[in-house]
């Protein structure tokens, strides 16, 4: 079977309808659909619309609440806490970064901890959210254990991603890094399982700790850059879990099992006002200059986040591809929820 292809507006309307049918208020459904389709436009297929069936499944098990009560407690001139009420992480972390941006606008910096959240999609959504407001954005989150520690053979920490974004002169195209601390993402493995396709060697290990190319045999991923990725994952877990009163590593409820239990995930988001620093007035212009200068070396040199913008332009023109396995799951959910299939 070949991929189906839908334009982003059609796909966004479909995904929003699915979430509305599952009980989300229109503003939550529309926001979630927008963020997931945008992630797919960037070519980050591991965290885009491929996650829709998972979120719908957890909503049906009530381990993610469709319309959470979000609360914010300001704990200082530049700090605060958000309780996500066990809602969709894409809703919770957007709300948290809104608070961080407000703090930074007033105090120069905003740091907001998050508790009682769930999988929040691509972590770069939130650093970019700050950059779109002219801020420097930093975001971290964690997940259940699926990565072996360096030198170990059993999973301990999650893929624990991080993202940093700085503004350019285009609010929609900041310079952004969005990366897992594992060598690849868990969702890439889950996508390969759904499509029954092999994965490259060196990404994951089986239950004996040996490399495998069979996604169904993968019991753990490897850390990015060996000890460096492991060290980053360790620190990120401490900042997202214990700092926010949430569990860490092997004590976190599993993403794809334990569906009746809340995820109890934490995050940490930050916004920094660059105008509070010596170079702030010219910061965005200098970022753009650096991007142009590095690309002058060769046509093959790309700046961070440029691959996403190339993908976005292509997919806005040609549509977003949907793999056969994902199409089957989305149409099955549409039938179940009485939502029209495009």
C-alpha positions in Angstrom: 0.0 0.0 0.0 1.1 3.5 -0.7 1.0 6.6 1.5 -2.1 8.7 1.5 -1.5 12.5 1.3 -3.7 15.3 2.7 -3.3 19.0 2.8 -2.5 20.5 6.2 -5.9 22.3 6.5 -7.9 19.2 5.7 -5.7 17.1 8.0 -6.0 19.7 10.8 -9.8 19.8 10.5 -9.9 16.0 10.7 -7.7 15.7 13.7 -9.6 18.5 15.5 -12.9 16.7 14.8 -11.5 13.5 16.3 -10.4 15.2 19.5 -13.8 17.1 19.7 -15.6 13.7 19.4 -13.4 12.4 22.2 -14.7 15.2 24.5 -12.2 18.0 24.1 -13.4 21.6 24.2 -13.1 23.2 20.7 -10.2 25.4 21.8 -8.2 22.5 23.2 -9.0 20.3 20.1 -8.1 23.0 17.7 -4.8 23.8 19.4 -3.8 20.2 19.7 -4.6 19.6 16.0 -2.7 22.7 15.0 0.4 21.7 16.9 0.4 18.0 15.7 -0.1 19.0 12.1 2.6 21.7 12.4 5.0 19.1 13.7 4.2 16.8 10.7 4.8 19.8 8.4 8.3 20.1 9.9 8.9 16.4 9.0 9.1 15.4 12.6 6.8 12.4 11.9 7.6 10.7 15.2 5.8 13.4 17.1 3.2 14.7 14.7 -0.2 13.2 13.6 1.3 9.7 14.2 0.5 10.3 17.9 -3.2 11.0 17.4 -4.3 7.3 17.9 -2.3 7.1 21.1 -3.8 10.3 22.6 -7.3 9.2 21.6 -6.6 5.8 23.3 -5.5 7.3 26.5 -8.4 9.8 26.5 -10.7 6.8 26.1 -9.1 5.2 29.2 -9.4 8.5 31.1 -5.7 8.5 32.0 -5.6 11.8 30.1 -8.4 14.2 30.9 -10.0 16.0 27.9 -10.6 19.3 29.6 -8.2 19.7 32.6 -8.2 22.4 35.1 -4.9 24.2 34.6 -3.5 26.2 37.5 -0.6 28.6 37.8 1.1 29.6 41.0 3.6 32.4 40.9 6.4 31.7 43.3 8.7 34.6 42.6 9.2 37.5 40.2 10.6 35.0 37.6 9.4 31.6 38.8 6.1 29.7 39.0 4.4 26.3 39.0 1.8 24.8 36.7 -0.4 21.9 37.6 -1.6 20.3 34.4 -4.5 18.5 35.8 -3.6 15.3 33.9 -4.5 16.9 30.6 -2.9 16.6 27.2 0.7 17.7 27.4 0.3 19.8 24.3 -2.3 21.9 26.1 -0.5 21.9 29.5 3.0 22.9 28.2 1.6 25.6 26.0 -0.1 27.1 29.0 3.1 26.8 31.0 5.2 28.6 28.4 2.5 31.4 28.2 3.2 32.0 31.9 7.0 31.9 31.4 6.7 34.5 28.7 4.5 36.7 30.8 7.1 36.5 33.7 10.0 37.3 31.3 8.1 40.3 29.8 7.9 41.7 33.3 11.1 40.4 35.0 13.5 39.6 32.2 13.2 35.8 32.7 10.5 33.3 33.4 11.0 29.7 34.7 8.0 27.5 35.1 7.8 24.0 36.4 5.1 21.6 35.3 3.5 18.7 37.1 0.7 16.3 36.3 1.2 16.5 32.6 1.3 13.9 29.9 3.2 13.4 26.6 3.6 16.9 25.2 4.6 16.2 21.6 7.7 17.8 20.1 9.4 19.7 22.9 10.5 22.3 20.3 7.0 23.6 20.1 7.5 25.4 23.4 10.9 26.9 22.8 9.6 28.1 19.5 6.6 29.6 21.2 8.9 31.8 23.2 11.0 32.7 20.2 7.9 33.8 18.3 7.5 36.5 21.0 11.1 37.6 20.6 12.3 35.6 23.6 14.9 32.9 24.0 13.0 29.7 24.7 14.3 26.7 26.6 12.2 23.6 27.3 12.8 20.1 28.8 10.6 17.1 29.5 11.1 13.5 30.4 9.5 10.1 29.8 9.3 6.6 31.1 12.4 4.4 31.0 13.3 3.2 27.5 17.0 4.1 27.2 19.9 2.1 28.6 22.4 4.1 30.7 25.9 4.3 29.2 27.6 1.0 30.1 24.3 -0.6 31.1 21.9 -3.0 29.4 18.5 -2.4 31.0 16.4 0.7 30.4 16.5 3.4 33.1 15.8 6.9 31.8 13.5 8.1 29.1 14.4 9.8 25.8 14.3 13.1 27.8 14.4 15.7 25.1 15.5 19.3 25.2 15.0 22.3 23.0 16.5 25.8 22.7 15.2 28.4 20.3 16.4 32.0 19.7 14.5 34.6 17.7 15.4 35.7 14.2 13.7 38.5 12.2 11.0 36.0 11.2 8.8 35.0 14.2 7.8 31.8 12.5 11.4 30.7 11.8 13.6 30.9 14.8 16.9 29.2 15.1 16.0 26.0 17.0 17.5 22.8 18.3 15.0 20.1 19.3 16.6 16.8 20.2 16.2 13.7 22.3 19.0 12.6 24.5 18.6 9.1 23.1 20.1 8.2 19.7 16.6 8.2 18.3 13.0 8.6 19.6 10.8 5.9 21.1 8.0 7.1 18.7 10.3 6.2 15.7 10.4 2.7 17.0 6.6 2.6 17.5 6.1 3.9 14.0 8.4 1.1 12.6 6.4 -1.5 14.6 3.1 -0.2 13.2 4.5 -0.3 9.6 6.5 -3.5 10.2 9.7 -2.0 8.8 13.2 -2.5 10.0 15.2 0.1 11.8 18.9 0.9 11.3 21.4 -1.0 13.3 22.8 0.8 16.4 19.6 2.5 17.6 18.2 -0.1 19.9 18.9 -3.3 21.9 16.9 -6.4 22.6 16.3 -8.0 26.0 19.8 -9.4 26.1 21.3 -6.0 25.4 22.3 -6.9 21.9 21.8 -4.6 18.9 18.8 -5.4 16.8 17.2 -4.0 13.6 13.8 -5.6 14.4 11.6 -2.9 16.1 9.5 -5.6 17.7 12.6 -6.9 19.5 13.7 -3.5 20.8 13.4 -3.3 24.6 15.6 -0.2 25.0 17.3 2.6 23.0 20.9 3.7 23.2 21.8 7.1 24.6 22.9 9.8 22.1 26.7 10.1 21.9 27.2 7.5 24.6 28.1 9.0 28.0 27.1 12.6 26.9 23.5 11.7 26.1 23.3 9.6 29.2 24.5 12.5 31.4 22.1 14.9 29.8 19.2 12.5 30.2 20.0 12.1 33.9 20.1 15.9 34.6 16.9 16.5 32.6 15.1 13.8 34.5 16.0 15.5 37.8 14.8 18.9 36.5 11.5 17.6 35.2 10.7 14.8 37.7 11.9 15.4 41.3 12.1 19.2 41.0 8.3 19.2 40.2 7.4 16.5 42.7 7.1 13.9 39.9 8.7 10.5 39.6 11.9 9.7 37.6 13.1 7.0 35.3 11.8 3.5 36.0 9.1 5.0 38.4 7.2 6.7 35.6 4.1 5.1 34.3 4.7 3.5 30.8 3.5 5.4 27.8 2.0 2.6 25.8 0.9 0.3 28.6 -0.6 1.1 32.0 -3.2 3.0 30.1 -5.5 3.4 33.1 -2.9 5.3 35.1 -2.1 9.0 34.7 1.4 9.6 33.2 2.4 12.0 36.0 5.0 13.7 33.8 6.9 16.9 34.6 8.4 19.6 32.4 10.5 22.7 32.8 10.1 25.7 30.4 12.0 29.0 30.4 11.7 32.3 28.5 14.5 34.9 28.6 14.1 38.5 27.3 17.2 39.2 25.2 16.8 42.9 25.4 18.0 42.7 29.0 21.5 41.9 27.8 24.3 43.9 26.1 23.6 42.6 22.6 19.8 42.4 22.9 18.9 45.2 20.5 20.8 43.5 17.6 20.4 39.9 18.8 18.0 38.6 16.1 19.9 40.4 13.3 23.2 38.8 14.4 21.6 35.4 14.6 20.5 35.7 11.0 23.9 36.9 10.1 25.5 33.8 11.7 23.0 31.6 9.8 24.0 33.2 6.5 27.7 33.1 7.1 27.7 29.4 8.1 25.7 28.5 4.9 28.2 30.4 2.8 30.7 27.6 3.2 28.7 25.1 1.1 25.2 24.4 -0.2 25.3 21.2 2.0 25.6 23.2 5.2 22.3 23.7 7.0 21.7 25.6 10.1 19.7 24.0 13.0 16.0 23.8 12.2 16.6 24.4 8.5 15.6 20.8 7.6 12.3 21.4 9.3 11.6 24.6 7.3 12.6 22.8 4.0 10.1 20.1 4.9 7.4 22.6 5.8 7.7 24.4 2.5 7.5 21.0 0.6 4.6 19.6 2.6 2.6 22.9 2.4 2.9 22.5 -1.4 2.5 18.8 -1.8 0.6 17.7 1.3 1.4 15.6 4.4 2.1 11.9 3.7 0.2 9.4 5.9 1.6 5.9 6.1 -0.7 2.9 5.6 -0.7 1.7 9.2 -1.4 5.2 10.5 -4.2 5.7 7.9 -5.8 2.5 9.1 -5.7 3.6 12.7 -7.0 7.1 12.0 -9.9 5.7 9.9 -10.8 3.1 12.5 -11.0 5.9 15.2 -13.1 8.0 12.8 -15.5 5.1 12.4 -15.6 4.5 16.1 -16.2 8.2 16.9 -18.6 8.9 13.9 -16.2 11.4 12.4 -16.1 11.9 8.6 -13.0 10.6 6.8 -11.5 13.0 4.3 
